[in-house]
Every structure is written in structure tokens, then in C-alpha cells.
Amino acid sequence: MTTKNQLNSPPCPSPAQADKIGDMAYEALKTNMPLYLVRGMTKEQMDVLYSQGYYFYSQAKYKEALPLFKALTFYHYLDQRGWLGAAGCYEMLKQYEQALTCYSFATILKHDDPMPPLHAFDCYIALKNYPKALSCLEAVILFSSKKPEHAA
């Protein structure tokens, strides 16, 4: 018996297609090529994906924004905006551990940006993990001291 979900889901690739997709993904990752290029998508499409996610986020529709930001983290994993968007959604949905994972990736991508550890601080406070929260504040101070636009 065929279910409605089976009718709406894309067909699985054949073993040969799966191998080809795997090879393409491996080559892309090896050369730091974003996966959206492998899929034949454009930077403009990634910007639209971000804009739609941002729109939902700004309307406090975090559940609607999250899949868009997660797609951005998959297809354009080197774009910090997707990680920050997903982290913000998780934080607003009180899924702090997931938010912290995304804030960590955002920090890796721009290691001197004080914003991800500042938001991670809020998550650690919500989790009552005060030593980690303090560590985040230390990172914020360190990163901010290197940037005149963040000077107090």
C-alpha cells in the first residue's frame, strides 16, 4: 500500500547515481566548494534562502525559519549567516544544546567575531552552566578588544 508521504517524497537514487553524487560531494568538500554549486544552484538562490529565513525569524516564526537556515548550513556551510540563523531559532525555541552547536560552527567560521560567543553566553546561562557562560564572556572581551567597532 502506498502512503501519501511516499507519493510526495523524491525517488531514491540508483546505486550508480548515489555513487556519482557521493563522488561529487567528496570533490566539493575536498576543495571547499559549497554544495549548492554541486547541485547547480546559484549564490543568489542562497541569498533568497537566507532572506526567507530572516523574514520568518523577524516575524518570530522560528519553526518556519529553522528549516531554511538548516538548508543554508548544508548547501552553503561556509556562510556564517546560516549557522547564526539556525542557532537563533534553536535558542528562541529553547533548544539550547542545538543552538550552542550552531554558535560553535559560527565561531569557527569567523573566529574573531564576538557575536556567537555572546549569544552562546545566553544559552549557557539558560542551562545554568555558569563556568561555560563565563568562558563565553571572556571570548567576547578578547574578540571585541581586537575590533575598534566593538570598543566600549
C-alpha positions in Angstrom: 0.0 0.0 0.0 1.4 3.4 -1.0 1.1 6.2 1.6 0.7 9.9 0.9 4.2 10.5 2.2 5.7 8.0 -0.3 3.9 9.8 -3.1 5.3 13.2 -2.2 8.9 12.0 -1.4 11.5 12.1 -4.1 12.6 8.8 -5.6 15.8 7.3 -4.2 18.8 7.4 -6.5 20.0 4.3 -8.1 23.3 2.9 -6.7 25.2 4.4 -9.7 23.5 7.8 -9.1 24.3 7.6 -5.4 28.0 6.9 -6.2 28.1 9.8 -8.6 26.5 12.1 -6.0 28.9 10.9 -3.4 31.9 11.5 -5.6 30.7 15.0 -6.5 30.2 15.8 -2.8 33.6 14.4 -1.9 35.3 16.5 -4.5 33.4 19.6 -3.4 34.3 19.1 0.2 37.9 18.4 -0.6 38.2 21.7 -2.5 35.9 23.7 -0.1 33.4 24.1 -2.8 29.9 24.8 -1.4 27.5 22.1 -2.1 25.0 24.5 -3.6 27.4 24.7 -6.6 27.4 20.9 -6.9 23.6 21.0 -7.0 23.7 23.6 -9.8 22.3 26.3 -7.5 23.4 30.0 -7.5 24.7 32.3 -4.8 21.5 34.4 -5.5 19.4 31.4 -4.6 21.3 31.0 -1.3 20.7 34.7 -0.6 17.0 34.2 -1.2 17.0 31.2 1.1 18.7 33.4 3.8 16.3 36.3 3.2 13.2 34.0 3.6 14.6 32.5 6.8 15.4 36.0 8.1 11.9 37.1 7.2 10.3 34.3 9.2 12.8 34.8 12.1 12.0 38.6 12.3 8.3 37.6 12.5 9.0 35.3 15.4 8.2 32.3 13.3 11.2 30.3 14.4 9.8 26.9 13.4 9.3 28.1 9.9 12.7 29.8 9.7 14.7 26.9 11.1 14.4 24.5 8.0 15.6 27.4 5.8 18.6 28.1 7.9 19.4 24.4 8.2 19.3 24.1 4.4 21.7 27.0 4.2 24.1 25.3 6.6 24.0 22.3 4.4 24.3 23.8 1.0 26.5 26.8 1.9 28.2 25.5 5.1 30.9 28.2 4.9 28.3 31.0 5.2 28.2 32.1 8.9 24.7 33.6 8.4 23.0 30.1 8.1 24.7 28.9 11.3 23.7 32.1 13.2 20.1 31.9 11.9 19.8 28.2 12.9 21.3 29.0 16.3 19.0 31.9 16.9 16.0 29.7 16.0 17.1 27.0 18.3 17.8 29.5 21.1 14.3 31.0 20.7 12.8 27.6 20.7 14.7 26.9 24.0 16.7 24.1 22.4 19.9 25.4 23.8 22.2 22.5 23.2 21.4 22.6 19.4 21.9 26.4 19.5 25.3 26.0 21.1 26.4 23.6 18.4 25.4 26.1 15.7 27.1 29.0 17.6 30.2 26.9 17.8 30.3 26.4 14.0 29.6 30.2 13.5 32.6 30.9 15.8 34.8 28.6 13.8 33.9 30.3 10.5 34.7 33.8 11.9 37.0 33.1 14.9 37.2 36.8 15.9 33.5 37.6 15.8 32.3 38.4 19.3 28.6 37.8 18.5 28.4 34.0 18.5 30.0 33.6 21.9 27.8 36.5 23.2 24.7 34.5 22.2 26.2 31.3 23.5 26.6 33.0 26.8 22.8 33.4 26.9 22.3 29.7 26.2 24.8 28.7 28.9 23.0 30.9 31.4 19.7 29.3 30.5 21.3 25.9 31.1 22.8 27.2 34.4 26.3 26.3 33.2 28.0 29.3 34.7 31.6 28.3 34.1 31.0 28.0 30.3 29.0 31.2 30.3 32.0 33.0 31.9 34.3 31.4 29.3 32.0 32.9 26.6 32.2 36.3 28.1 36.0 36.1 28.2 35.9 35.2 24.5 33.6 38.2 23.8 36.0 40.6 25.6 39.0 39.1 23.7 37.4 39.3 20.3 35.9 42.7 20.9 39.2 44.1 22.0 40.7 43.4 18.6 38.0 45.3 16.7 37.5 49.0 17.1 33.8 48.8 16.1 33.2 46.8 19.3 35.1 49.1 21.6 33.2 50.3 24.6 
